[in-house]
Amino acid sequence: MDEHISETLSRPALIRLDDRTTCVRFETMKMASALAAVRHLLHRGVITPGDTLVDSSSGIYAHALALACHRHGLRCHIVASTTVDITLRTQLEILGATVEPMPPTANLKLDQDRRVARVQEILRAKPRHHWMRQYHDDIHYLGYRPIATLIRRELDGQPLTIVGGVGTGASTGALATYLRDATLEVSLVGVQPFDSVTFGSDHVRDPEIIIAGIGSAIPFANVRHTLYDTLHWIGFDAALAGSIALLRDHAVFAGLSTGAAYLAARFERRADSRRHVVLLAPDTGHRYVDAAYTRHAQALTAHDLQPHQITELAEMKLPWSRMNWNAAPAPTAAATDAALQSAS
C-alpha cells in the first residue's frame, strides 16, 4: 500500500495497444523524476525537511514537484508559465506551493527566458532555496530506472523502439540509457513540435503551437542528442489527429504530445517489423479539452497522414517531418556548456 499519492502517480500503467505496440501511460509522468530527485537530494543531505525547492514550469512538473514536497515536508515555489491554468494553480496552492505567474506573452522563448531569469533572481535574494533545475540537472533521469526495469520485465528482452516527446530529455533519454545498459537493443525516437530549438525546428512556425512540454525555445542541458536515432517534428493539427485516433482506437485519453507520439509510433511500427514499439503517454488530455479536443469533428484523419522524410533540417515543413538523426550532436542553437553528471 502506498503512503502518499505521489508514489502511486510515479508508476505507469502498461497497455498493450496491439501485438507490437505498448503504451506506457502516466497520469503525471514527471512525478517519477521529481520524486526520485527529491529523495536523492534528501538522502545526500543537500536538502532537509523544511527547505524550499524552486523551479519554473509550464504545468506538469509544477504538479509533480508540489506533490513531492508535500510528501517529504518541503516548501515549494513555482515560477509558472502562462500555460498553468486555474485548475492546476488551485491544486498547487492547496498543496502549499507558492505560485508566481509570469505575465502573459505569445512568445515561448520570452516566457521561458523570463521564468529562468526570475528563478535566478529568487536564488540571489534567498540563497538557501534549492533550484531543482529540471531543464539542466540529470538527477531527473533517476526516476525512470524502475520504469525501464518494468518495461524490460514485461517485454522480455525484445528489440525495442522507444517513442516519446523529448521535452527536457529525462524520460526518453533515461529509458534508452537504462535499457541499453541492460544490453537491450533499443532504437530511440524523439518527438518535437515545430518552433523548438532542441532539434533545430525553430525556423518553422506553427500558428497553433500549444503542445506543452516537449519542445523548448532555450537550450536544455538534460537533452543528450547523441542518444536519439530518429526525430519526428509534428505540428498541432497532426498531433490533434493522433490524439483523437488514440482515443477512438484504444480509449486512451491523453495530451497532445501523446497524440503526436502515437502518429510517430504507428509509422515506426510499420517501418521495422522486428521491433516492439513502446509509446510514452506522459499525461491525460484534460487540459487540452477546450483548445483541442472540442474540435474533433474538424480534425484531420490520422490514417491519411504521412511524414515528410528529410535529410537536412532546412527541408522540414508542416504538418509532420521525419529525419534519421543517427546520434548526431546538438544543433548550434541548442548546444549548452552546462556539465552533466552521471545518471547512474
C-alpha positions in Angstrom: 0.0 0.0 0.0 1.3 3.4 -0.9 1.9 6.0 1.8 1.3 9.0 -0.5 -0.4 9.7 -3.8 3.0 10.8 -5.3 4.1 7.2 -5.1 1.0 6.0 -6.9 1.4 8.6 -9.7 5.1 7.8 -10.2 4.1 4.4 -11.6 2.7 4.0 -15.1 0.1 1.6 -16.5 1.3 -0.6 -19.4 -1.4 -1.0 -22.0 -0.9 -3.3 -25.0 -2.4 -1.5 -28.0 -1.6 -4.3 -30.4 0.8 -7.2 -30.8 3.8 -4.9 -31.3 2.8 -1.7 -29.5 2.7 -1.0 -25.8 1.6 2.3 -24.3 3.3 3.4 -21.1 0.5 5.6 -19.7 1.0 8.1 -16.8 -1.3 10.5 -15.2 1.6 12.7 -14.4 4.9 11.4 -15.8 7.2 13.9 -14.2 6.1 12.6 -10.8 8.6 9.8 -11.4 11.5 12.2 -12.0 10.6 14.8 -9.3 10.0 12.2 -6.5 13.2 10.3 -7.2 15.2 13.6 -7.5 13.9 14.9 -4.1 14.6 11.6 -2.4 18.1 11.6 -3.8 18.8 15.1 -2.6 17.4 14.3 0.9 19.5 11.1 1.1 22.6 13.1 0.2 21.8 15.8 2.7 21.7 18.5 0.0 18.2 19.5 1.3 16.4 18.8 4.6 12.7 18.9 5.6 11.5 22.5 5.8 13.7 23.7 2.9 12.2 25.5 -0.1 12.6 24.0 -3.6 12.1 26.3 -6.5 11.7 25.8 -10.3 9.9 27.1 -13.3 7.3 25.0 -15.1 4.6 25.0 -17.8 2.4 22.7 -15.7 3.2 19.0 -15.3 6.5 19.4 -13.4 4.9 22.0 -11.1 2.3 19.5 -10.0 4.9 16.8 -9.6 7.3 18.9 -7.5 4.5 20.2 -5.3 3.4 16.6 -4.6 7.0 15.5 -3.9 7.4 18.5 -1.5 4.1 17.7 0.2 5.3 14.1 0.7 8.6 15.0 2.3 7.7 18.1 4.3 9.4 20.6 2.0 8.3 24.0 0.8 7.7 24.6 -2.9 7.9 27.8 -5.0 6.9 27.6 -8.7 7.6 30.3 -11.3 4.7 29.5 -13.5 4.2 29.7 -17.3 1.1 31.4 -18.7 0.0 27.8 -19.6 -0.6 27.0 -16.0 -4.4 27.1 -15.8 -6.7 27.8 -12.9 -7.4 24.2 -12.2 -3.7 23.4 -11.7 -2.9 26.6 -9.9 -5.7 26.0 -7.4 -4.3 22.5 -6.7 -0.8 23.8 -6.2 -1.9 26.5 -3.8 -3.9 24.0 -1.7 -0.9 21.7 -1.6 1.0 24.5 0.0 3.1 25.7 -3.0 3.7 29.3 -3.7 2.8 30.1 -7.3 4.3 33.1 -9.1 2.7 33.5 -12.5 4.6 35.2 -15.3 2.9 37.9 -17.4 1.2 36.7 -20.5 3.2 36.5 -23.7 2.6 34.9 -27.1 6.4 34.3 -27.4 7.6 31.0 -26.0 11.2 32.0 -25.8 10.4 35.1 -23.9 8.3 33.1 -21.5 11.0 30.5 -20.8 13.8 33.1 -20.6 11.8 35.2 -18.1 11.0 32.2 -15.9 14.6 31.1 -15.7 15.7 34.7 -15.0 13.1 35.0 -12.3 14.3 31.8 -10.6 17.8 33.2 -10.6 16.6 36.4 -9.0 14.9 34.4 -6.3 18.1 32.5 -5.6 20.1 35.6 -5.3 17.7 37.0 -2.8 17.2 33.7 -0.9 20.4 31.6 -1.4 19.1 28.8 0.9 16.4 27.9 -1.6 17.3 24.9 -3.8 16.8 25.2 -7.5 15.7 21.8 -8.9 17.0 22.7 -12.4 14.6 20.3 -14.2 15.9 21.5 -17.6 19.6 21.2 -16.7 20.3 18.6 -14.0 20.2 14.9 -15.0 19.3 13.9 -11.4 15.9 13.8 -13.1 16.9 10.7 -15.0 16.9 8.6 -11.8 13.2 8.1 -11.5 13.0 6.3 -14.8 15.2 3.4 -13.8 12.4 1.4 -12.2 10.2 2.1 -15.3 13.0 0.8 -17.5 13.1 -2.3 -15.3 9.3 -2.7 -15.6 9.4 -2.4 -19.4 12.3 -4.9 -19.6 10.4 -7.4 -17.5 7.1 -7.1 -19.3 8.5 -7.2 -22.8 11.1 -9.9 -22.1 14.1 -8.6 -23.9 12.6 -7.9 -27.3 14.3 -5.3 -29.6 12.5 -2.1 -28.7 11.7 1.3 -30.3 11.0 3.9 -27.6 8.9 6.8 -28.9 8.1 9.9 -26.9 8.2 13.6 -26.6 11.7 14.9 -25.9 11.0 17.9 -23.6 13.8 18.0 -21.0 15.2 14.8 -22.3 14.8 13.0 -19.0 12.1 10.5 -19.8 13.2 9.3 -23.3 16.9 9.7 -22.6 16.8 7.9 -19.3 14.7 5.0 -20.5 17.0 4.4 -23.5 20.1 4.7 -21.3 18.9 2.2 -18.7 17.6 -0.2 -21.3 20.8 -0.1 -23.3 22.8 -0.6 -20.1 20.8 -3.8 -19.6 22.1 -4.8 -23.1 18.7 -4.5 -24.8 18.6 -3.5 -28.4 16.9 -0.1 -28.3 16.1 2.5 -31.0 15.2 5.9 -29.6 12.7 8.1 -31.5 12.2 11.6 -30.2 9.1 13.7 -31.0 9.3 17.5 -31.2 6.9 20.3 -32.0 7.9 22.9 -34.6 9.3 26.2 -33.4 11.7 24.4 -30.9 15.5 24.9 -30.8 16.2 21.5 -29.2 16.4 19.6 -32.5 16.5 22.6 -34.9 12.9 23.3 -35.8 12.9 26.9 -34.6 12.8 28.2 -38.2 9.3 26.6 -38.8 6.4 28.4 -37.2 3.3 26.5 -36.1 0.5 29.1 -35.7 -1.4 26.9 -33.2 1.5 25.6 -31.1 0.1 24.5 -27.7 1.9 21.2 -27.4 3.3 21.9 -23.9 6.3 20.3 -22.5 8.0 18.6 -25.5 9.8 21.5 -27.1 11.9 24.4 -26.0 12.8 27.9 -27.0 16.0 27.8 -24.9 18.8 25.2 -24.7 18.2 22.3 -22.3 21.3 20.7 -20.8 19.4 17.5 -20.0 18.9 16.6 -23.6 21.6 14.2 -24.8 21.2 14.5 -28.5 23.5 11.6 -29.3 21.1 9.1 -27.7 18.5 9.7 -30.5 18.2 7.6 -33.7 15.2 9.3 -35.3 13.3 12.5 -34.9 9.7 13.4 -35.8 8.5 17.0 -35.8 4.8 17.2 -35.6 2.5 20.2 -35.6 -0.7 20.9 -33.8 -3.1 19.7 -36.5 -1.4 16.4 -36.9 -1.0 15.9 -33.1 -4.7 16.5 -32.6 -5.4 13.9 -35.3 -3.2 11.5 -33.4 -4.8 12.2 -30.0 -8.3 11.6 -31.4 -7.2 8.4 -33.2 -5.6 7.1 -29.9 -8.9 7.8 -28.1 -11.1 6.3 -30.8 -8.9 3.3 -31.5 -7.8 2.4 -27.9 -9.9 4.6 -25.5 -6.7 6.2 -24.2 -7.4 9.9 -23.4 -4.0 11.7 -23.4 -2.4 15.0 -24.1 -1.4 16.4 -27.5 2.2 15.3 -27.0 1.0 11.7 -26.8 -1.1 12.2 -29.9 2.0 13.3 -31.7 4.0 10.3 -30.4 1.1 8.0 -31.4 1.5 9.1 -35.0 5.2 8.6 -34.9 4.8 5.2 -33.1 2.4 3.9 -35.8 4.8 4.9 -38.5 7.8 3.3 -36.8 5.9 0.1 -36.2 5.3 -0.2 -39.9 8.8 0.7 -40.8 10.5 -2.1 -38.8 8.6 -5.3 -38.2 11.3 -6.7 -35.9 10.8 -4.3 -33.1 8.2 -3.8 -30.3 7.2 -0.1 -30.1 6.9 1.5 -26.7 4.8 4.7 -26.7 5.2 7.1 -23.8 2.0 8.9 -22.7 3.0 11.5 -20.1 -0.3 13.0 -19.1 -4.1 12.9 -19.6 -6.0 15.0 -22.1 -8.0 17.1 -19.7 -6.1 20.4 -20.1 -6.5 20.2 -23.9 -10.2 19.7 -24.0 -11.2 23.3 -24.7 -8.3 24.2 -27.0 -8.1 20.9 -28.9 -10.5 18.0 -28.3 -13.6 20.1 -28.8 -12.5 20.5 -32.4 -12.6 16.7 -33.1 -15.2 16.9 -35.8 -13.0 19.2 -37.9 -9.7 17.3 -37.2 -7.6 15.7 -39.8 -7.7 11.9 -40.1 -4.7 10.2 -38.7 -4.8 7.4 -41.2 -4.3 9.8 -44.1 -1.2 11.4 -42.7 2.4 10.5 -43.6 5.6 12.3 -42.6 7.7 14.3 -45.0 11.1 12.4 -45.0 14.0 14.9 -44.8 17.8 14.6 -44.7 18.5 18.3 -43.7 16.8 20.4 -41.1 16.2 23.1 -43.7 13.9 20.7 -45.5 11.3 20.3 -42.7 7.8 21.5 -43.1 4.3 21.3 -41.5 2.4 19.2 -40.6 4.9 16.4 -40.0 8.5 15.8 -40.9 10.8 12.8 -40.1 14.6 12.6 -40.1 17.1 9.9 -39.3 19.1 11.7 -36.6 21.7 8.9 -36.3 23.1 10.0 -32.9 24.2 13.4 -34.2 25.2 16.2 -31.8 23.1 19.1 -30.8 22.3 21.8 -33.4 24.3 25.0 -32.7 21.3 26.9 -31.2 20.6 24.0 -28.8 24.2 23.5 -27.6 24.9 24.2 -23.9 28.1 24.3 -21.8 26.3 23.0 -18.7 28.2 20.0 -17.3 26.0 16.9 -17.0 26.5 14.5 -14.1 26.2 10.7 -14.4 22.6 9.4 -14.2 23.7 6.2 -12.6 
